Amino acid sequence: MVDATINMVVKRLAPIIEQRVRDEVNLLLNSRNEAASLASKLKRIQQLLEAAERKGVTDPQVKAWLEKIEDVAYEMDDVLDEWEMRIHEHETEGSEDVSDFWEKVSSFIQSLCLCFQDVIKRRRIALKIKQLNGRLESIAKENDDEFKFLPNLSEEIDQESQRFNRVLATSFVDESKIKGRVDDKNILLSKLLSESEKGNGIQIISIVGTGGLGKTTLAQLVFNDFRVKTHFEQSIWICVSNPFNEIRIAKAILESLNQTSPNLTEFQTLLQCIETTVSGKRFLLVLDDVWEHDEHKWKPLKICLSKGAPDSRILVTTRNRSVAKMMGTVNNHLLRPLSDSECFVVLSQKAFEENKENHNTLEPIGRKIAKKCNGLPLAAETLGSLLQFKDTVQEWNNVLNSEIWQLEVAEVDIFPHLYLSYNELRPAVKRCFSYCAIFPKDSKIKVDTLIRMWMAQGFLSGESAAKMELKGQEYVKDLATRSFFQGITVGDLTRQVLSCKMHDIIHDFAPFLTKSELFSVDITDDIGITAKEASCPNARHLNWKDHGMASSPVLICSVEKLRSFLCENYLPPHVLSTLKCVRLLNLSHCELRELPPEMGNLIHLRYLDLSYNYIREFPRTLCGLYYLQTLNLLGCEDLTTLPAEINKLINLRHLLVSVFSDAVYFLQGLEKLTGLRTLKYFKAGRGRNNLGCLQNLNQLEGELLIFVDNLNEESDAVEAQKAALTNKNSLTALHLQFTGEVSMDVMVALQPPPNLLKLKLEGYVGIEFHRWITMSLNNLKVVEIYRCSSLPPLGNLQFLERLHIGSIENMTYLGREFLGITGDGRAIAFPKLKRFDIFACEEWTEWEDIREEEEDVVSIMPCLMILRVSLCPNLKALPHRLLSRTPLKKLYITNSHLIIEQYNSRGGYEFLSPTCRVIVD
């Protein structure tokens, strides 16, 4: 983690050392030399960190040394913030025109005063750099005098790797001790023993799950089952582990097949022997604990094993879904956690071995402890061993009330399994993972929020600031595939991860890595703050939750060092004035009615969450927060406006304003925020926002809702043209909500970008839609049209998967024009449509069917799976021929009595497939 922090600072230093500011050359020449020297030392220390961080897990002296380095790195990061901001202020001074003579004189005097202040500020920055350089020199000397990591780097890594290496597993298992895996075993057995489809070759099956979940144990159970023993001619067990040594693995396979150790060293010769031995034989090969991502290392083995009989199987255990994919897996078995009752059985086997006489007394506590294991059998077994020699209620309650990461037994028996996965992560991803402990256990983590929080801490900085959000998604997916995240939800359109959770044991592992800098405090009564909470003087990240006890974090930590402060329910007085280094400030739900003026002094702030408060004004002083990237004002429904000075927030990337607040009508200065990525809502109308404000916001991404209010004049069309929506290529979804009269010229100018995936149109009452809807938006997957006066011909949208139509005025007939079919030749409409919902079309009476002579030349909705017709009381019939030629699985008909009566009198829906489920209400 220190490695990631140092790396962040080194990357920031490099361009600044080259920076030339015209009137500060002499003043800061020495500080540039100091900065160059500082960067050199930081790079040298970076070379030491891989060994030092591993050793620091177990060596308190090394850990203290690492903390000193991190302190300097953090302070250097703060100084660089000041330096960059001074450069920006210098470059922007005098940029405004001063026309009047006396204004020029006044401006000159003011500038002179500011110049003296400026010199003082810059000299202070230079002195800070010099002081930090001296401290780093002293810390580096400690390594030379005491630790000497660099000369023994390989040796240190080897020694500390052994501390966390797992024991190589064999195939032997005591099945009587294994609980809760009967269903998993039977599922795997059915996959291993079933016949392969002809031509499919040898199947690879992978058991995937986090460390300690029991993947190896499950593989042992099926490997030793008598049905497996009799089904396969040869059964081979290889513990692969890390690194993936092809020659060792090939020798082990051959040794298992022939029961003798091969006296061979060449990989080619070994593969030839394996190929000859397995040729035509039905075998089972278990490859336990695979970590390798490189397909080239596995491919030669895979090819020679393919000569076995078609019903042969390869069973892989791995923590990483991407490894399973690389291996060529045809069937993943995602291993589930044990239930609480199953965990208790595992725990009881050890815990009550020496405590049989106290079973009834201790069982209720034991069941609560088992729940803390969250389905992880390794944790249940480890805690059972810990409880084995504890025989009093007090001792068991001590274990129950302790965080798992604080128990020594966890450090010895549980966390080494997780550390193996953790150590495979890149330094920057390690940092991102450990930061996730700031969320409460069992939280549903919103990934876009998480990425913005990482960004605020500088974890995603690098060569391209433009791609920080993409890099964040990459890190989230990396952590998910390695089983650090679970409960993943993915967006239908973009396939981006939307939310995730952390397993409780994984959550406990993160504070184990960041014992001294990340804390979560929940004050629920007036007993006071516990000793655990009182021991965080060096905290950098604090989640403070006060349930009305009016406590203050100054009692437990050095608030001025905090880089993250998440405060819930109650904001302690005077805390904001002490937050000298804070990058992330979350004051959501704190019942604030006004913002303290000292908030404008938080110069390092990058993330500010003020959501769900009662604030009416956004102070102009906050518009001087140069580094601010995220501003969350959702739920602030009393907010009346945002000041025009918001245009000074040139680093702002995410602006979230409540759709129900008046502020969304008045977003002056928005056009200068060219780096803005998120703007959920924009209300355009005369006397409010002009559409032209969106002109330069070409980095907008995700979803945008634009309210278009009564824009029917020529000047409105000009503003709509300026908005240049077609240039906003990162938008995936656009919602245009119209009120009043909107001219066709405005509609034409609002053409969305061609890569759009979702379009929602609401309230348009023009005579017709412009053709850009069907001619330019060829990538649309979802279209929703509500309360409009007509429908465009949507059948030509080649990739449309979901269509929702509602409250279309005066629509009585749905026919060929809507389908986009012209002429009598071959035609296909809605080729990819899977779901069609149509509701509240009260005047709709007829849905045109295809004619009998067209059945072989016209294809309509050939992929339709779900049809929903609701609140269409005058519709007389469904198109029988059309629907009979679809793979329809579900038909919903609600509050449409003519259809329901007709089909009830005819005896049903015989034109549909027998597999289609009809739901009528």
HELIX and SHEET records of a PDB file:
HELIX    1   1 VAL A    2  GLU A   18  1                                  17    
HELIX    2   2 VAL A   25  GLY A   56  1                                  32    
HELIX    3   3 PRO A   60  THR A   92  1                                  33    
HELIX    4   4 PHE A  101  GLU A  142  1                                  42    
HELIX    5   5 ASN A  143  PHE A  147  3                                   5    
HELIX    6   6 LEU A  150  ASN A  152  5                                   3    
HELIX    7   7 LEU A  153  PHE A  164  1                                  12    
HELIX    8   8 GLU A  175  LYS A  177  5                                   3    
HELIX    9   9 VAL A  182  LEU A  193  1                                  12    
HELIX   10  10 LYS A  215  PHE A  223  1                                   9    
HELIX   11  11 PHE A  226  HIS A  231  1                                   6    
HELIX   12  12 GLU A  246  ASN A  258  1                                  13    
HELIX   13  13 PHE A  267  VAL A  278  1                                  12    
HELIX   14  14 GLU A  295  LEU A  305  1                                  11    
HELIX   15  15 ARG A  321  MET A  327  1                                   7    
HELIX   16  16 ASP A  340  ALA A  351  1                                  12    
HELIX   17  17 LYS A  356  ASN A  358  5                                   3    
HELIX   18  18 HIS A  359  LYS A  372  1                                  14    
HELIX   19  19 PRO A  377  LEU A  387  1                                  11    
HELIX   20  20 VAL A  393  ASN A  401  1                                   9    
HELIX   21  21 ILE A  404  GLN A  406  5                                   3    
HELIX   22  22 GLU A  408  VAL A  409  1                                   2    
HELIX   23  23 ALA A  410  ILE A  414  3                                   5    
HELIX   24  24 PHE A  415  ASN A  423  1                                   9    
HELIX   25  25 PRO A  427  TYR A  435  1                                   9    
HELIX   26  26 CYS A  436  ILE A  438  5                                   3    
HELIX   27  27 VAL A  447  ALA A  456  1                                  10    
HELIX   28  28 ALA A  465  LYS A  467  5                                   3    
HELIX   29  29 MET A  468  THR A  481  1                                  14    
HELIX   30  30 ASP A  504  LEU A  513  1                                  10    
HELIX   31  31 ALA A  531  ALA A  534  1                                   4    
HELIX   32  32 PRO A  553  LEU A  555  5                                   3    
HELIX   33  33 VAL A  559  LYS A  561  5                                   3    
HELIX   34  34 LEU A  576  THR A  578  5                                   3    
HELIX   35  35 PRO A  597  ASN A  601  5                                   5    
HELIX   36  36 ARG A  620  GLY A  624  5                                   5    
HELIX   37  37 ALA A  644  LYS A  648  5                                   5    
HELIX   38  38 ASP A  662  TYR A  665  5                                   4    
HELIX   39  39 LEU A  670  LYS A  672  5                                   3    
HELIX   40  40 LEU A  691  LEU A  694  5                                   4    
HELIX   41  41 GLU A  714  ALA A  723  1                                  10    
HELIX   42  42 LEU A  725  ASN A  727  5                                   3    
HELIX   43  43 MET A  744  ALA A  749  1                                   6    
HELIX   44  44 TRP A  772  MET A  775  1                                   4    
HELIX   45  45 ARG A  816  LEU A  819  1                                   4    
HELIX   46  46 GLU A  852  GLU A  854  5                                   3    
HELIX   47  47 HIS A  880  SER A  884  1                                   5    
HELIX   48  48 HIS A  897  ARG A  906  1                                  10    
SHEET    1   A 5 GLN A 234  SER A 241  0                                        
SHEET    2   A 5 PHE A 283  VAL A 290  1                                        
SHEET    3   A 5 ARG A 313  THR A 318  1                                        
SHEET    4   A 5 GLN A 203  VAL A 208  1                                        
SHEET    5   A 5 ASN A 331  LEU A 334  1                                        
SHEET    1   B 3 ILE A 445  LYS A 446  0                                        
SHEET    2   B 3 VAL A 497  LYS A 501 -1                                        
SHEET    3   B 3 GLN A 486  VAL A 490 -1                                        
SHEET    1   C 8 LEU A 518  ILE A 523  0                                        
SHEET    2   C 8 HIS A 541  ASP A 546  1                                        
SHEET    3   C 8 SER A 564  GLU A 568  1                                        
SHEET    4   C 8 LEU A 584  ASN A 586  1                                        
SHEET    5   C 8 TYR A 607  ASP A 609  1                                        
SHEET    6   C 8 THR A 630  LEU A 633  1                                        
SHEET    7   C 8 HIS A 654  VAL A 657  1                                        
SHEET    8   C 8 THR A 678  LEU A 679  1                                        
SHEET    1   D10 TYR A 681  GLY A 685  0                                        
SHEET    2   D10 GLY A 702  ASP A 709  1                                        
SHEET    3   D10 LEU A 731  THR A 739  1                                        
SHEET    4   D10 LYS A 758  GLU A 762  1                                        
SHEET    5   D10 VAL A 782  TYR A 786  1                                        
SHEET    6   D10 ARG A 802  GLY A 806  1                                        
SHEET    7   D10 ARG A 835  PHE A 839  1                                        
SHEET    8   D10 ILE A 866  SER A 870  1                                        
SHEET    9   D10 LYS A 890  THR A 894  1                                        
SHEET   10   D10 ARG A 917  VAL A 920  1                                        
SHEET    1   E 2 TYR A 813  LEU A 814  0                                        
SHEET    2   E 2 GLU A 846  TRP A 847  1                                        
SHEET    1   F 2 ALA A 827  ALA A 829  0                                        
SHEET    2   F 2 VAL A 858  ILE A 860  1                                        
END                                                                             
